[in-house]
Amino acid sequence: MTSTSEESKATLITVGSPIEDKAIGALTGAAVGDAIGGATEGFSPTQIAERWGGWVTGVVDSYHRENWRTARPISPYHKGDGNFTDDTIMTHLLSQVYVEQRRHLGAYDVADHLVPKMINTVMYIPELEGPGIPIHRLFLAEKYPALRLEFGNIDPREAGVGNMVNCGAAMYMAPVGVVNAGDPEMAYAEAIDISGAHQLSYGREAAGVMAAAVAAAAAPSATVADVLEAATRVAKDGTRAAIEAVLEAAATVSHWTEAIESSRLRDAIRPFDTVAETYRQPGLGARRPSRIHSIEELPIALAMFAIADGEFVDSMLGGVNYGRDSDSIASMAGAIAGALGGANGVDQSMLGAVSQASKTDLVQPGRDLADATVDIRRADEQKRSELAVRNASLFGGS
């Protein structure tokens, strides 16, 4: 059941280049999935259906209605009603670092540029219904880099050590995929470097695979099969095993509703997931480093993307109605599908509703990131050309 207003419908987005199309698609797709999935976060498919009278197919009100401030004291945020969450906040902050630095980034850039933005930027925080500082909205695992880097003076490449292992880094890696569009291996490597300042173990691994999936989706003439192959190819250890298991299950269903009703995806991810069925009350082994486990969000997002054959709305809604960490699942699926289908592959009515509710221009960050990406990739080409000339004799050239 939806509550998307007719007034929020947007006209088609004008794009100036293929990379702008892909960048806007990835970032708006991520934001829409995040905002719609925020309402259902933490709940089971049964609870979601009972609360909204069936499947959620667009922007809906808060699960707790007017009691959102006090219903979950550790999370006193206005989830639902089209408000994007910390996933989008961090995605936009990382994009801003790329726009300002106009080069590839690494762990030191998290310390030197991203964390200062987290603790100093004044911006509109939709879930707080007013201006604020990003760190006041971030979850504990996402505040960890500020503690370690700003106040603990930890080596940025090791700052993620000791954090809970979660999807906190993977959820904002779409910009890395855009900057490395068409090159999943480079996207993976750059995301692994960046996320070392935030995450560790399979949480860091998921960040690399998420960036690779977006990079593959952003390639010219990319297909769903290309994206899934790239994600599986670069993934390591439990993350790779989890993706393979979940994609195998996804191949047996024809629609996200069937996937959720049959519990096939949840059954497939369960051996790799440490958070367990009692999502808000995980056991002692949850979120600890491991080579045999995986975060749940990325494999499920890839599965929903596969089931939907890359179409944005169904990819994203599968994540929304899956529940559990639904905002991150839907955001990742939305980013990958958005990168594949481009700016106007993202549902414009949903985008308009989320932009309006969150009081944020969700298109401009993609335009800005695309502009920076052009400079970054031109610099890459220039460097490669110069190296080829300088080192030609090393490889038998003149």
N, C-alpha and C positions, 0 to 999 in steps of 0.2 A: 504494500500500500504506500503510495507516494503522496508528498505534499508540495511537489515542485510547482511554483507559480508560473502562469503564462507570462506574467510581466517580466520574468527573469530570462526569457529566451533571448539568445544572442544571435546576431547575424554571423555568417561565415567569416572566419579569420583570414585576412589577407596576409600572405607570406611572400617574402622577397627572394628566397633562395631555398634549395632543398634542405640545407642544414638548419635553416630557421624553421622550416616546416617540422623537421624531426625534433628539434629542441623544444619548440612550443608544445608539440604533441606529448613528449616525455614529461615535461614539467607540469602541464595542465592536467594530463592524465593522472599523474601522481597525486596532485592536489585534490582532484575530484574524488578519487578512490579513498583518500585519507579522510576527507570531510564526511562522505556518506558512510564510510565504515566506522567513523568515530562513534556514531550513535549505538552501534551494535557491539562495540568492543567489550570483551570480557564475558559475554553471554553465550549460551549454547544455541544451536539452531531452533530448538524447541522453545526456549525462552523468547527468542527473537520473534518467532511466529505468533506466540501467544500475546506478546506485547503489542505488535502492530497488525494483528489479524491476518497474517500471511507473510509472504516473501516481501522483503524490503526492496523496492525497485527504483528508489530515488531518494531525495532529501526527506528525512523524517525528523520529528521532534525528539527531544531528549528522552531516553529510557525512563528517567526519573521525573520527567516533567518539571514542575517548578521547584522540586527538591534537589536539583542537581548540585547545589553548593554543599549540602550536608549529607547526602546519601552515601557518599564514599569520601570520608574525611581526608584520606591520603591522596585523593584525586579530586579536588574541589573545582572541577572544570566543567564548563558548559559544552558537553559533547552532544552532537546532534544539531539540528536546525541549520545545517550547512556550514558549521564552523570547522575549519581545518585545525589540525592538531600539531604536535611537536614534529611529526614527520615532515610536514611542509615547511615549518619554520627552519629546521636544519637544512633542508634541501635548498631553500632560498639563500640562507647564509653562506653555504658552500658555493653556490653559484656566484654570489657577490664576490667571494675571494677570487674565483677565476676571472671575473670581469675586471677586478682591480689589478690583479697580478699579471694576467694575460700570458700565462705560461703553465706548464705542467706543475702539479703540486705534490707534496709529500708530507710526512709526519711533522716536519718542522713548521710547515705552513699552518697546521692545526694550532700549534703553540703560538706562532707569531701573528696569525691573522684570524683564524676561525674562533678560537677561544676569546680573544678580545671582543669580537662581534657578539658572542654569546653573553658576555657580561656587561657590555656597554651600549649596545644598540637599543634605541627606543623605537618601538614599532607597535602596531596595533596587534594585540593578541586576541583573536576571536573568542577563545574559550574563557578569557578573563573579562571579556566585554569592554575592553578599553586599552589604552597604551600601557606598555610595560617593557620589561627587559626579558629577553628570551630565556635566560637561565631560570627565571621565576616560574616558567611553565614547563621546563624540561623534566623528564623523569630522572630518578636518582642515577641510573646508569649513564645517562647523557650529561649529568652534572659532573660525573667523575673526571672527565678530561680537564675541566676547569680546576678542580681540586688538585689534581696531579700536576698540571702544567703551569697554572698561574700561581699557585701557592706552594706546591711541593717541589718545584724546580727539577722534575724528573726528565730524563732523556726522552724526548718526544717519541722516539722509535720504540720505547718500552713502556710508555705511559698507560697503555691499555691493560697491562698485566695487573691482576688483582681485581679487576672489574667483574661484575656478574656477566656471564656469557649470554648475550641476548641479540636481538635484531637491531639494536640501537644505531649501529654504524651502517648496516645494510640498508636501512630505511631511507637514507639520504644520499645514496651513491649514484642516483640517476645522472647528475651533472658530469660525473666522471665518465660515464658511458657516452654521453653526448660529445664531450671533448675528444674522446677517442673513437668516434663513430666509424664503424667499419673495421675496427681492429680490436676484437675481443681480448686477445692476449695482452695488449698494451693497457687496455682498460682494467683488466684483472690486476696486473702488476701495479698500476698506479693506485688503485683502490686498496690493495693490500698494504702499500706504503702509507697512505693516508690513514687508514683505519687502525694501524698499529698504535696510534696515539690515543685511541678510544677503546678498542676491543682486542680480544685475544681468542685463540683457539677457533672453534667453529663459528663464532660470531664474526671474527675477522674474515674467515674463509667465505662466509656468505656475502660479505661486503664486496669481495673480489668477484664472486660469481654474478652478483646482481649487476655490477658495472659492466661485466662482459656481456650479459644478456641484453642490456640496453644498447651497448655498442653494436652488437650483432643485429638487433632490430632496426637500428638507424642506418644500416648499410643500404646502398641503392639496390632496389629489387629484392630485398630480403624476404624470406618466407618464414613461416612459423617453424618449419623443420630446421632452418638455418639457426634460429635463435635457440631452440632446444638442444641442438647438436653442440653449439658453442658453449652453452652453460654446462652441459655434461662433460665436454672435453676439458675445460679448464678446472673443474671442481676436483677437490681432493678428499680422500678419507671418507668419513661418515656423511659429509655433505653430498659427495657424488653418489654414494650408495642410496641415500635418502631420495635424491632427485630421480634416480633410475627407478626406485621402487614406486614412487608416487606417480611418475609418468606412465609406468606400466599399468597401474590401477586406473589412471585417467583414460587410457586407451579402451577401457571396457565400458565407458559410459558416454552418452551422447549429449548431455546437458548438465550444467552445474546443479540444477535442482536434483537430478538423479544422483549426482556425486555426493550431495549432502544427505539426501534421504537414505541412501544405501550405506553411508559412512565408509565408503571404500577408500577415500583419500585419508581420512583420519586413521583408519586401520593400517594403511600403508606407512604413514609417518610415525605411528606410535612407537615402534622399536627404536627409533632414532631421537625421539623427543624426550627431554628430561622434565618438562613442566607438568606432565601427567594430566589425568582427566579433571582433577580438582584444580582448575586453572588458577584460581586466586589463592590456593593453599598448596603450593608445590612442596615436594618432599626435600629431604636433606641433600639429595644428589642433584637437584635441579641447578641449571645454569653454572655448572662447574666445568673446567676445561676437560676436553675429551677428544680422542681421535676417531671415535666410533659413533659419535652423536652428531646431530644437526639441529639448527633452529628449525622451527616448524614453518615459519612464514614464507621463506623464499621457495622451497619446494612446492608448497600449496599454491602460491601465486603462479608458478610456472605451470602447474597442473591445470589451474583454471584457465590460463592463457591457452594451453593446448586444447582443452575441451571446447573452448569458444572459437577455436581456429583463428586466434589472434584478434577477434573483434573486440573493440573496447568495452562496450557496455556489459556484455556477458562475462568477459574476463574479470572485470571489476566487481560486478554484482555477485559473482561466485565467492569472492573474498569477503564481501560485505555480509553475506548470509551464512558463511562458514562459522562466523563467530570467533570466540577466543581472541586472538590479537588481530581482529578483523580490519582495523584501520591500516595497519602495516601491510597485511596481506593484500588488501584492495589497492593500496597505494603502489606497491611493487608491481602488481599485475597491471594496474593502470598506466604506470610509467613505461613498462615494456610494450604493452599494446599501443600506447600513445606514440612511442617512438616508431613502431612498425607502421601505423596507419597515418601518422602525421597530425597536424593541428586540427584539421576538420574531421578526423576520425574519432576525436573525442566528442561526446555528446554535447552539443552547444547549449541546450537547455539546462542540463546539469551544471555545466561550467558557469553559465550565467547566474544560476541560483547560488552556487558556492561563492563566486566572486562577490555577489551582492551581500550575502550573509556575512562573509568574512571581511568585507570592506577592504578588499585587496585586489589590485590588478594582477591577475594570474597569468596574463599573456606576456607582459613586458619582461619578466625574468627570463623567459625563453628567448625572446628577441635579443636581449643583452648577452645571454650566454652564447648564442649562435654567433654574434659579432665577435666576441672574444675568441671563440673556437676557430674562426677563420684566421685570426692573427696567430694563434698558437700553432695551427697546422701549417701555415705558411713559414713560420719560423722553423718548424720541424723539417720541411722540405729544403729550406736554405741550408740548414745545418748538415743534412744528409749530402747535399750537393757539394758543399765545401769539404766534407770529410772524404767523399769519393775522389775528389781531385787531389787532396793532400796525401791520401794513403794509397793511391792507385798502384804505386810500385810494390807495395806489400803483397799484392795479389796478382802480380804478373802484368800489370798495366804499364803504359808508357809514362 
